[in-house]
Amino acid sequence: MSENLENGDSADMGENEQRPNGGGDEGDAWGNQGSSVRRFARMPVDRNAPYYNMSHKQRGMAVIFNHEHFDIHSLKPRTGTHVDCDNLAKVLKNLGFRVTVLNNLKAKDVNKYIQQTAEMDHSDYDCLLIAVLTHGEMGLLYAKDTHYKPDNLWYYFTADKCPSLAGKPKMFFIQACQGDKLDGGITLSNRTETDGCPSSTYRIPIHADFLIVFSTVPGFYSWRNTTRGSWFMQALCEELRFYGAERDILTLLTFVCQKVALDFESNTPDTQAMHQQKQVPCITSMLTRLLVFGKK
């Protein structure tokens, strides 16, 4: 059966009585149905717990793929990315992460490291965090030698492929352009112009518990200061530094968005088309609980 049996529920109930919505569920798709094999993983937290379990022996791995130099002639060096990388590594270490920085890897090496990380045993870890600092365009990120799709980063970490991270938060922070569109912003005014036995097991989708944050929205430019680093990483590091152990991650990221949106504006007076442009990060959350790092 697909539903748990509790409080004397009969195993021979009709399908309509099993489902709270009544009737049967169908997928809005046509074609292959995929695998129906049941897989099991250790439950890291009770079924209805409101918070993720952040009391494992260790916080977890944080991997930073930092790209400054490229073999592709059309891609300029990302001056200032070392500032982002250093700041992010420092705040993540302070939050208890085991941080690894990898500089200027080729695409095959990025993919190899991702696979090796997914094959590790993360049972004693709270979570996983991966950050990528690089050039990008719509639907693509750049390694030293060529581009790859962003979903390569999280493909190997779904619950079926990496069961030791099942039910645990997996975070991806991507500092990269997603296109060449510019956001000129708008001025607001106050003036108006016109586990096992049925009672202790539950199933989750393999794509649950992911958090993916891009520095900008699809199709748009992402700004980086050559001295202070990218707008997104400046704001993210500041929020993590002061509130990383206190605020839940989505609240924290809301204020990251606020900082980027309100506190930054491009300063390129010699190129008027690029001058006084704005930016806002883009958050995709499949988190199923509140994530608060807490003290480690």
N, C-alpha and C positions, 0 to 999 in steps of 0.2 A: 504493500500500500504506500501511497505517497504522503499520507498524513499520519501524524502521531496519534496513538490511541490513549486517551486519558479519561479519568473520572467514569470508568465503566462503559465507555463507548464500545459498541459492538463491532467486531471485525467484518460482519457481513452487511454493513450499512450500504445503501445505494450510493452511486457516485454523486448524485445531487446533494445527498445529505453530508458527504465528506467535505464538500467545498463551501466555504462561507458565502460565496457569491452565487451558489447554485449553478447547475449546468456544468458543461465541460469547457476547458480552456483550449483555445486554438492559437497557433502562431500566425502572425500577419506576414507570412512568407510562403514561397513555393519552391520546392526542390528537395535536396537531400536533407534528412532529418538529423544527421550527425550521430554521435555515439550516445547510447543509452546506458553504458556501463556505469554502475555505481562505484564511486571512489570514496575513500575515507581518509581523514586527517585528524590530528589531535585538536581538540577544542581548546582554544586559548582563553576563552571567556564564556560565561554563561550565556544562554541563548538570548535573553532579553536585557542583558547588561547595557546600561546607557553609555558606558565608557569603555574604550579599549584597555586591555590589560597592559599596563606599562610598568609592571613589577617583576619582569624576568631578570635573570642574572645580569644581563647586559642590555644596553640600549639598542645596539644594532650597528650595522654597517652603513656608512655614508660614502658614496663614491662620487668624486667630482671629475668629470671629463672636461678639461680646460683646453681650449683651442685658441692659440694666438697666431700661429703661422700655418700657411697652407701651400700646397704644391700647385694649386689652381691659380693661374696668373690673374684672373679677374677678381680674386678675393684678396683684399688688403689685409695686412696684419691687424689683429684686434688689440690695438694699443689700449692699455688700461685694464685688460682682463685679469692680469695678475693681482690687481687690487681686489677685484671681485672674489677671486679664488682664495686669496689669503684671508679676507674678511669672513667668507662663508665657512672655510675650514676652521677658523678660530671659534666662531659661535657654535658650530656643530660639536666641536670637541667639548666646549663648555656645557653642552646639553647631554654629554655622555656618549656621543657617537664615536665609533672607531672609524676615523676618516682616512681615506685613500685618495690621493690626487694623482691623476694621470694626464700628462701633458702631450698634446699634439699627436694623438694616436691616429693610425690609419683606420679606415672603416672596418676591415676584417679584424683588427685588434680590439676595437670597441666591442664588436659583436662577440668575439671570443671571451673577453673579460665578463661581459654580461652573462653569457652562458655558464661560465665557471662560477660566477657568483650565485646564480640560480641553483646550481647543483650542490652548493654547500648546505650544511645543516644549520638552519637558523632557529632551532628549537629553543635556545636560551636567549634569543633576541626579542626585543619588543616590536621592532619594525625594520623597515628598510627605507633608505633615502638615496636617490640618485639625482645628481645635478649635471646639466650640460651647458657649457658656456661656449657659444660658437656662432658662426654665420648660419643663416637659414633663409628659406623662401617658402612659399605656400606648400605645405605638406612635405617639406624636406629639411634635413639638417646636414651640415657639412662636417666630415672628419678631415684629416689632413689632406687626403688624396681624392676623395669623392664624396658624394652625398648618400644619404640613407633615409629611410622613413622613420619618423619619431616612434611609431608603434613597435619597432625593433627593440626599443629600450625596455618595454614592459611585457613583450610577448612571452618571455620565458618565466615570468613571475606569476602567471595565473595559478589559481589554487590547485589545479590538476597537475601542472608541471613543477610547481615548487610547493609541496604540501607543508613543509616546515614554516612557511609564511602564510598559510591559509588562515583566514580570520584575523590577520594582522595588517596594520596599515602599511601600504607601499606607496611612497611619495616620489614624485618626479617633478623637478623644477628646471625649466628650460629657458635660458636667456638666449634668444636668437630672434632675428627678424622672421616674420611669416609672410613677407611680401614687401612691396615698395610703395604702398599707399601711405599717405600722410593724413594725420588727424589734426586739423586746424583748430579744433575745439570750438566752443561757443561761449560768449560772455553772458552770464546771468545777471539780471537786474531785478530789484524789487518793484520796478515800474512795469506796467502792463502795456504791451504794444500789440494794437489789434490781436554529545558521546554515545552509544551501545544500546541500552534498553530504550523502549519507545519514549519514556518520559524524560530522557536526558540526551537526545540526539536532535540535531537539526541540520538542514542542508543550506548551503549558500551558493549563489552563482559564482562561477570561476572568475568572473571579472569584478566581484565585490571587493571593497576595501582598497580601492585605488584612489589616489589623488594626483591629478596631473595639472600643473600650473605653467602656462606660457607667459612670458614677459609682456606679450601684446596679443591683440585679437587677430584671428586669421586674416591674412591679406595685407597686414599693416607693418610698418616700420617699427623697429625697436631701438631705442636710443642708448648710447653709451658715452660717458664723459672720459676722455683720454687720461685724465688725472685722477678722478674720484671713482671711476668705474661706472657700470650701467645703472640706470635709474632704478630698475627692478631689483637688482641685487643690493643696492644701497638701502632701499626701503625694507627689503626682506631681512637683511642682516640686522638692521636697527630694531625691527620688531622682535626678532628672535633673541637679540641681545637683552632687551629690557623685559619682554613679556613671554619669552619662549617656554618658560616653566610654569606659567600661570594661565594664559588664555588658551582656549581650545583653538585648534589650527585654523578653522574656517573663520572664526572671529578675528584672529590674528591676520589672516590673509585679506580680510575685508579692509583692515586698516593699512595693509600694504597697498592695496588698490587705491585707497584714499590718498596716501602719500604720493604715489606715482602720478595720479590724476591731478592733484591740486598743487603739489610743491615743485613740480618740474615743468620746464618749458625749454625747447631748444633755443640755443643762442648761436645762430649762424648769420649774422647781419650781412656778410658778404655774399650769401646765397639766399636771396629773399624767399624763394620757393620752399626752403627748408627751415626758415626762421620762425620762431615762436610756435612750434608744433607741439602737440600733446600726445599722451600715451596712456593706456590703461591695461593692466594684466588681464589674463583670461583664465578662469578657474573651472576645471571639470572635476567634480567630486562624485565618486562611487562609494564614499565612506558610509558605513552603516551604524556608526557610533560616534560619540564625541571623542576627539583625540586631544588629550592634554599631556604633554611630556612629563611635567612634574620634575621633582628633584631626583637626581640619580647619584 
